[in-house]
Amino acid sequence: MTKNYTIIRFHHNNKNRCEYVVTNEKGEIKDSIKYGNLNEISDQEKNNTVIIMLPGEEILNKSLTLPIKSDAKLRQAIPFALEDDIASDINDCHFAFEKSEIDESIIVNVIYKKLFKNYLNRLKENNIIPSFVISENSCVSMIEDTINLIIEDTKAHGRSGLRESYTLDDMELINIIKVLESNSNVNHLQISLSENNDSQVEQIKSITENYKSVDIKILSKGAFQEFIKNYFSQDHTNLLQGDFKPKIKFEKIFKPWKKLAAFIALLLISMIINNVLTTNKLVNYEANLSAYFLDEYRYFYNNAINADDPIRMINSIKNGTQLGMKNSIFLNGLNLINESVAKENNVQLSSISFDDNRFNLRILTLTLTSLDSLIKNINSNNSLNAIIQTTNQSNSKIESRIEIQVNL
């Protein structure tokens, strides 16, 4: 199933306005970009994975290299490492970081806590729960040896090579490029304009000779569409960290599983009840069989009290001096059946019961031929008469019930 994302970008000129769109996991826009207020976003759009893009000029983006591996220690060290780059008290700022996959540097985003709380509160008031909150300028393409610029109105989002991104406001295009031109190895320039501006195009033409290549394109649908495309192709620093990390709501996580959990609980209870009933049935069957065995055993030893060790008792009969009493129909019949079954290799005895000089056997055989051979072996003894009562094919085996009349 395709996962959908709702991407919301706060307007840089009017904080009460935003632009938003629904995309799939490849960044393909499912509908046109919409402009409006947060309360105009539908519940269906809110239920997607929500990504928030905040104005780049409100977030400081810095790259650091620190000899620390632990995330907990990094979180403590980063504010002091950037203390000289921040005009206000570091305690008033929220720091979020991401370890770069390109080198050993750490990408840090800094935003005023009060400002960030205001954004999150506005989202909460409109029942919007974001999974990611990023700076819009982190969506400027990262291309080695290249300055990338996205120009909209008086604001420019830029990045030099693989370094940190910037958002600069109310500056001449030439000066913006000079700020980003800190890397002497930059040989290419890519500029995207949100509208066709003749003045800016002329400024770009005046510096083309400074680069091996200069690429200019007009963004017909604005900078937001370019940000969306780049979001899904590179890494970003999620501002929802530390004190602002979303709390796990276990009730919401397990809510969809309530019915399944109830069904599994009911199934387990049913299984337990069934096992108890089956065990009770087997215990009763064992008691009845023990009583019957003891009754038969008394043909040999009148003083027998219990049948707690039937194997030992049978061995004592086989090895001891047998009394001149009436022979046991049950034991003798059982011995004759055992001899007949032992002659067949592919026969499995599933259960046996005895009543009124009749044995009822449940037999598993691989083939009808094996079953027929067993019947013939049993009937070859004049004291036994076997009749097949039922036959059923089950899991590549023949399950049969046989009634055997004992005539001793």
N, C-alpha and C positions, 0 to 999 in steps of 0.2 A: 504494500500500500504506500502510495506517494505521501511524503510528509510535506505539509504546507507551512509556510512562514508568513507572518504579518510583520512587515518592516515599517516602522514609524519614524519619521524624521521631523524633529522640532524646527519650526521656521526660525531663521536667524534674525529676522527683523521684527517678528510678532510672535512672542512666546505663547500666545493663546491659539495660534494656528499651527497646523502640522500638515505634512503630506504623507500618505501611507499607501501601501500596495501589498497584494498577496502574491507570493512566488512559490515555486516548488524548490526542492533541495538543490537544483542545478542553477538557481537564480533566474529561471525563466518566469517572466511576469504573466500571471493568469488573467489579469484584467488591467484596465488602464489605471494610471496613477491618480489618486484622489486627493483633493485639497479640502480641508475643513477643520473642525474642532474634534477633540478627543471623544466627546459624547456622541459623535456621528458614526463612530466605528461600530460595526455590528457585533453581536455576541458571537456569531460564527467566526468572525475575523479575530476576536479576542481569544477564542479557544485554540487558535493555531499557536505555534511557537513564536513568541513575540520578541522582536529585535528592535531596540531603541537606538537611534543615532542622535547624539547631542551636538550642538554647535561647536565646531572645532576651536573657535577663539576663546571658549570658556574652559578649555582643557589644555594643560601643559603636557607636551609629549617629549620625553627625554630618554636617551639611551645611556645606560651605565654599565661599567664592568667592575664587579666586586668579587673578591676572593672568598665567597660564601656559597655553600651548597644548600644549606637548610632553608626551606621556605619561611619557617617561623623566624629565623634570625635575619633573613633578608627583609622581612616585613618591619623588623625593628630598626634595621640599619639604613634603609632607603630614605626615610624622612631627613635624617641628619646629613646624608650624602648630597641631598638636593637643597639644603637649607639656604645656601648662597644664591640659588636660582629663583627662590620664592620670596616675593615682597612681604607677605604676611606671615603670621605665626604658623609654624608647621602643625600645631595642634588644631588649627582651624581648617586643615586640609585633609582630604581623603586620598590615599595613595593606593593605586592598583598596579600590578606588574605582571609581566609574562616573560618567560625565558625564551630568547630567540632560538629558532631552529636553524638559523643560518650560521651564527657564531656563538661565542660564549657571553654575549652581552645580554642585558636585561632591559626590556622596554617598559618604561614607567609612565603612567598617566596620572595627572594630579588635577583635582577639582575641589573647589570650596565645598566643605561639608554641608553648609546651610543651603547653597545653591542646589546641590545634588539631592538633598532631602526634599526640597521644593518640587523638583521634577518627579521624584518617586511618589510624593503625596498626591500630586495631580493625577498620576497614573492610577493610584489606588482609589481615588475618588470616583474614577470612571471604570472601576473593576477591570483594570488592565494589569496583568501580572507578567512582567518581562522576564525572559530567560537570559538575555544578553543586553547590556548597555555599553555602547562604545562611542568613541569620538568619530565624527563623520570623516575627519581628515585621515583616519587610519585606513580609509578605503581608497586612498590615492595609490595608484599602481607602484609596485616596487620593481624597478628595472635597473640592473647594474649599468653604470656608465651613462646614466640618463637622468635629466631633470624632467619631472612630470608636474604639470600644472593644470588645475581645473579652475577656471575663472567664471564667477557668477556675480553680477552686479559689481559692487566695489570690493568684493572679497575674493581672495585667492587661496586655494588649498594646494600645497606643494610638497614635494619630496625630492631629495637629491640622492639618486642611486638607491642603496638599500638602507639608508639612514632614516632617522625619525622624521615624521611629517609635521608640517606647520600650517596654520591658518593665519594669513596676514590681511589686514583691512586698511582701506584708504591709502594705498601705496601705488606709485607708478609701476607699471609692469617691468620696466628695466631694473628698477631698484629691487623688486621682488626676486628677480632672477639672480641678481648679484648676491642677495642674502643666501639663496640656496646654492650658489656656486662656490661653496666652501671646499668642495672636493675638486682638486685640480685635474682629476682624471675624467671629468665629465666631458663627453664629446657629442652627446645627442640631446635634443630638446623636443619634448612632446607637450603641446598645449591644447587643451580642450576648452572651447568657449561655449557658455550657455546660450549665447546669442551672437549674431554676426555684428561685430563691432569694428568698424573701419579703422578707428583710431588705434585700437589694440593690434589689429592686423598690420598696420604700418609700422608700429613699434617693433613687432616681431621681425618684420622684413629687414629692419635696420641692423639686426644682430645676427642674421643668418650666417654670415661669413665666419662667425666665431665658432661654429659647430660643424661637424661632419654631416649632420642631418638635422633638419627641423621639420617636424610634422605638426600640422594644424588641422583640427577638425571642429565642426560645429555640432554641439549636442542639441539636436532638434527637440528632445523631450526633457532638457534640463540636466543639471548636475546629479540629481537624485538617481536617475537611471544608471549613470556611470558608477555611482557609489554601490548600487545594488549588484551590478555585474562583478565589481572587484571584491565585494564582501565575501563571496563564495569561493574566491580563488586565492586568498591569502589569510594569514593569521591576524588576530586582533586581541587587544587587551580588554577583557571584560571588567567593567567597573564594579560589578556586583561581587565584591570581595570583602574580607574582614568583617567589620560591623554591619556592612550592607549585604552580606551574603544571605540569600534567601533561606528562611527556616524551612526545614522539611516538615510538611504536614502529613503525618502518617495516616490520618483519617482519610484524606483525599486520595492517597496512594492505594489504600486497601479497600476503598469504597467499591470500585468495580469488581472486587473479588469476593464481596460479601455473599452473594448467591452461590458462587462456586464453593466457598468455604462451608456454607450451610449444607450444600449437597454432599460434600466430602465427609462432613461430620455425620450426616444421616447414614451415608454408606458404611462408615466405620462402625457406627452403632449397630446397624443391621448385621454386619459381618460378625461382630462380637456376640450378638444374640444368637445367630446361627451356629457359631462355634460352641457356645454354651449348650444349646439344645442338642447338637451333634455329639458333644462329649458326654452329656447325660444319657443319650440314647446308647452310646457305646458302653458306658459303665453298666447300664442295665443289661445290655446284651452279654457283657462279660460275666455279670453275676448269674444270669440264667444259664449260660454255657457252663460255668463253673459248677453250678448245682447239678446240672445234667451229667457232667463228667463224673462228679463225685458219686452220684447215684449209680452210674455204670461201674465205677471202680469198686463199689461195695460188693459187686458180684465176686470179686477176688479177695477183698479184705473187708470183712464185716465191720471192723472197728474204726474204719477210716473216718476222720473228723472233717478235714478240709481238703481242697484241691489247689493249694497255693503254689505247688511245683509240679505241674502235670507231666513235664518231660521226665523228671526223676521217677515219678510214679509209674510211667509207662516202661521206663528202663528196668525198674524193679520187677515188673510183671514179666518182661522179656527174659531177664537173667535169673529170676527166682524160681522156686518150685510152685507151679500153678496148682491151685486147688481144684478138686473134682466138682466144680459147680457149673451152673448153667453159663454157657459162653455169652459174652457181651455182644449183642447184635450191633451196637454202635461202634465199638472198637474194632470188631472183626470186619464189619462193613467198611469202616474207614481205612483199614489196612489194605483191603482188596482194591478200593478206589485209588489209593496211593500207588499201588503197584501198576495199575493201568495208566495212570497219569504220567508216571515216571518213564514209561516207554516212549512217550512223545516229547520231542525237543522243543517244539514251537507252541507249547500249551502253557498258559498262565492261569492259575486258580485264583479268582478274585474274591469269592466268599463261599461259605459252606454252612448249611443248617440241616438239622435232623429232627424229624417229627413223624411219629406213627410208622416206624420202620422205613421211612423214605428220606433220602438225602436230596437236598436242593442245592445244586452247584451253579455258580456263575463263572463262566470260562471265557478267556480271551485267547483266540487263535489267529494266526496270520492268514490262513486260507480255509476254505470250506473242506478241502481235502484233509487238512490236519484234524478238523472237527469230526469228520466222518471216520477217520482212522481211530480217534479216541473212543467213539461210540462202539466201534467194532471190538476194540480191546476190552472195554468194560463188559460188553455182552458176551464175550467169549467165556466169561466166568459164569457158570450156571447159577451162582447164588445172587447175581446182580442182573437187573433189567433196566437199561438206560433209555430214556425217551427225551428227545429235544422238544422243549416247550416253546421257546422263542429264539429268534436269531436276528441280530441287528448289526449293520455295518457302521463302525464308528472309528474315525481317524485311522483309516487304512488297516483296521483290525476287525475281526468278527467277534462280537459279543453275544454269548449264548447262555440260556438258562436250561439246565438239564435236570430232570427228575430221575432218581435212581431208586428202584424198589429193591429192598434187601430181603432175600429169602433164605434165612439160615435155619 
